[in-house]
Amino acid sequence: MSNVSGKTVMITGASRGIGESAARLFAEAGANVVLTARSRTAIDAIAAEIGERALAVTCDVADYAQVEAATEAAVARFGSVDILINNAGVVEPISHLDQSVPAEWGQVIDINLKGVYHGLRAVMPVMEKAGGGSILTISSGAAHGPVEAWSHYCASKAAVNMLTRCVDKEARDKGIRAIGLSPGTVATQMQREIKASGINPVSKLDWSDHIPPEWPAKCLLWMCGAEADAWLGDEISLRDEDIRRKVGLV
């Protein structure tokens, strides 16, 4: 498992689910953790439980100025941002294209796609100045195939996959490691929203079919180590039994 002790990780969407699990796991591994989310109450509580290694910063990733301010707060507190985990994402409102509300469809793009870009843009200069870092972005099987009533989600995740590839193309020689993680279906609030929609096969899955958020969190930690370098500029699928074995989930 990778050594992140003393390094600083900034996590978007850290108030619950994969983001919260990653914050707790990275802190246990000795990292400084910067938790960002729109919900101040939740990240304050998590940061208080983690202790002095944690910093909570209210941040809407759809607003670049807020992401830039969160990055500056992280550097001011801990001196660096060594790892960025682009985790913030939404799937609501689930809707067929011909019934979608343009403003709501666009808001999902603002969070899922532009939010990732904002994180990259704010953090990459900091990492490049320091000689490198890791940018890990939550992808999805929806990046590679259409899912009924998820046009906004599929489009945003497909674009995010390309952003990972662009970062690798432009900044690998500057020491930046860019990798995507497709976790499969995870037992989070998003799955409750998907279930409630009743649309498409994903909504028909039982809760027991979903993996716990601790699994992708553990994979993200593993992805910070040299063993994951074979996937630079690419995507790791947690559905892959070989990956689960490497991460220690089998």
C-alpha positions in Angstrom: 0.0 0.0 0.0 1.2 3.5 -0.8 2.9 5.8 1.7 0.9 9.0 2.0 2.1 9.9 5.5 2.7 13.7 5.8 1.2 14.4 2.4 -1.9 16.5 1.8 -5.0 15.2 0.0 -7.9 17.5 -1.1 -11.2 15.7 -1.5 -14.2 17.1 -3.2 -17.7 15.9 -2.2 -16.2 14.8 1.2 -19.4 15.1 3.2 -20.5 11.5 2.7 -20.0 8.3 0.7 -16.7 7.7 -1.1 -15.4 11.2 -0.2 -16.0 10.7 3.5 -14.6 7.2 3.5 -11.5 8.4 1.7 -11.0 11.3 4.1 -11.0 9.0 7.1 -8.8 6.3 5.4 -6.2 8.8 4.2 -6.1 10.4 7.7 -5.6 7.0 9.3 -2.7 6.5 6.9 -1.0 9.7 8.1 -2.1 12.2 5.5 -3.4 15.7 6.0 -6.9 15.9 4.7 -8.8 18.8 3.2 -12.5 18.1 3.0 -14.6 20.2 0.7 -18.3 20.1 0.1 -21.3 22.4 -0.2 -22.6 21.2 3.2 -20.5 22.8 5.9 -22.1 21.0 8.8 -21.2 17.5 7.6 -17.6 18.2 6.7 -17.1 20.2 10.0 -18.2 17.2 12.0 -16.0 14.7 10.0 -13.0 17.0 10.3 -13.6 17.4 14.1 -13.6 13.6 14.4 -10.4 13.2 12.4 -8.6 15.9 14.4 -5.8 18.4 13.6 -4.8 16.6 10.4 -8.1 17.7 8.8 -9.4 21.0 7.4 -13.0 21.6 6.3 -13.6 24.1 3.5 -17.1 24.9 2.2 -16.8 24.7 -1.6 -19.2 24.4 -4.5 -17.0 22.8 -7.3 -19.2 24.4 -9.9 -17.7 27.8 -8.9 -14.0 28.1 -9.8 -13.4 30.9 -7.4 -14.5 28.7 -4.5 -12.3 25.8 -5.7 -9.3 28.2 -6.0 -10.0 29.5 -2.5 -10.1 26.0 -1.1 -6.8 25.2 -2.7 -5.2 28.3 -1.3 -6.6 27.4 2.1 -5.1 23.9 1.9 -1.7 25.3 0.9 -1.9 27.9 3.7 -2.6 25.3 6.3 -0.5 22.4 5.2 2.0 23.8 2.7 1.0 21.8 -0.3 -1.7 19.8 -2.2 0.0 16.5 -3.1 -3.2 14.5 -4.0 -6.5 15.7 -5.5 -9.5 13.4 -5.4 -12.2 14.6 -7.8 -15.1 12.9 -6.2 -18.0 15.4 -6.2 -20.7 14.3 -8.5 -24.5 14.1 -8.9 -27.0 12.1 -11.0 -30.2 13.9 -10.2 -32.4 14.9 -11.8 -32.8 11.6 -13.6 -34.7 12.3 -16.8 -35.2 11.2 -20.4 -33.6 13.6 -22.8 -36.9 14.7 -24.3 -38.3 15.6 -20.9 -35.2 17.1 -19.4 -35.0 20.7 -18.0 -32.1 22.5 -19.7 -31.0 24.4 -16.6 -31.0 21.3 -14.5 -29.2 19.2 -17.1 -26.6 21.9 -17.3 -26.1 22.1 -13.6 -25.1 18.4 -13.6 -22.5 19.3 -16.2 -21.3 22.2 -14.0 -20.7 19.9 -11.1 -19.6 16.7 -12.7 -17.5 18.1 -15.5 -16.6 21.7 -14.9 -16.2 20.9 -11.2 -13.4 18.4 -12.1 -11.8 20.9 -14.5 -11.9 23.5 -11.8 -10.1 21.2 -9.4 -7.4 20.4 -12.1 -7.0 24.1 -12.9 -6.6 25.2 -9.3 -4.3 22.3 -8.2 -2.0 21.6 -11.2 0.1 24.8 -10.9 0.7 24.0 -7.2 1.7 20.4 -8.0 3.9 21.4 -10.9 5.7 23.9 -8.7 6.3 21.2 -6.1 7.5 18.7 -8.7 4.4 16.5 -9.0 1.4 15.0 -7.4 -1.5 12.6 -8.0 -4.9 13.5 -9.5 -7.4 10.8 -9.0 -10.9 11.2 -10.5 -14.0 9.2 -9.9 -15.2 7.9 -13.2 -18.0 5.4 -14.1 -19.0 2.7 -16.4 -21.4 5.4 -17.7 -18.4 7.0 -19.2 -18.3 4.2 -21.8 -21.9 3.3 -22.5 -25.3 5.0 -22.6 -27.7 4.5 -19.7 -31.3 5.4 -20.0 -32.3 8.7 -18.5 -28.6 9.5 -17.5 -27.6 11.5 -20.5 -26.1 14.3 -18.4 -24.3 11.8 -16.2 -23.0 9.7 -19.1 -21.8 12.8 -21.0 -20.1 14.3 -18.0 -18.3 11.1 -17.1 -17.2 10.5 -20.7 -15.7 14.0 -20.8 -14.0 13.5 -17.4 -12.3 10.4 -18.7 -10.9 12.5 -21.5 -9.8 15.2 -19.0 -7.7 12.5 -17.2 -6.1 11.6 -20.5 -5.4 15.2 -21.3 -3.8 15.8 -17.9 -1.6 12.8 -18.5 -0.6 14.0 -22.0 0.3 17.5 -20.8 1.7 17.0 -17.3 3.1 13.5 -16.8 6.6 14.8 -17.5 5.9 17.4 -14.8 5.5 14.7 -12.3 1.7 14.6 -12.2 0.0 11.2 -12.1 -3.5 11.3 -13.4 -5.7 8.2 -13.1 -9.5 7.6 -13.1 -11.3 5.1 -10.9 -14.5 3.4 -12.1 -15.8 1.9 -8.8 -19.0 0.2 -10.0 -22.1 0.7 -8.0 -21.5 1.9 -4.5 -23.8 1.9 -1.5 -24.2 5.7 -1.2 -27.0 8.3 -1.3 -26.7 8.5 -5.0 -27.8 4.8 -5.3 -30.9 5.7 -3.2 -31.8 8.4 -5.7 -31.2 6.0 -8.6 -33.4 3.4 -6.8 -36.2 5.9 -6.3 -36.2 6.8 -10.0 -37.3 3.3 -11.0 -35.7 3.9 -14.4 -33.1 1.6 -16.1 -31.6 -1.6 -14.8 -29.3 0.1 -12.2 -32.4 1.2 -10.3 -33.5 -2.4 -10.0 -30.4 -3.6 -8.2 -30.7 -4.6 -4.5 -28.8 -2.7 -1.9 -26.7 -5.8 -1.3 -25.5 -5.6 -4.9 -23.5 -2.4 -4.2 -20.0 -2.4 -2.7 -19.3 -0.3 0.4 -17.7 3.1 0.0 -14.7 1.9 1.9 -13.7 -0.2 -1.1 -13.1 2.6 -3.5 -11.5 4.6 -0.7 -9.0 1.8 -0.2 -8.4 1.6 -4.0 -7.8 5.4 -4.1 -5.1 5.0 -1.4 -3.5 2.2 -3.4 -3.6 4.3 -6.5 -1.2 6.8 -4.9 1.5 4.2 -5.0 3.9 3.1 -7.7 2.0 -0.1 -8.4 -0.8 1.9 -10.0 1.6 3.7 -12.4 0.7 1.2 -15.1 -2.7 3.0 -15.3 -1.4 6.5 -15.7 -3.7 8.4 -18.1 -6.1 5.5 -17.9 -8.9 4.2 -15.8 -8.9 1.5 -13.1 -12.1 -0.6 -12.7 -12.9 -1.9 -9.3 -15.0 -4.5 -10.9 -11.8 -6.2 -12.0 -11.0 -9.1 -9.7 -7.3 -8.6 -10.3 -7.5 -5.0 -9.1 -9.5 -6.0 -6.0 -6.8 -8.6 -5.3 -4.0 -6.0 -5.6 -5.9 -3.6 -3.3 -6.5 -6.3 -0.8 -10.3 -6.6 -1.2 -10.3 -10.3 -2.1 
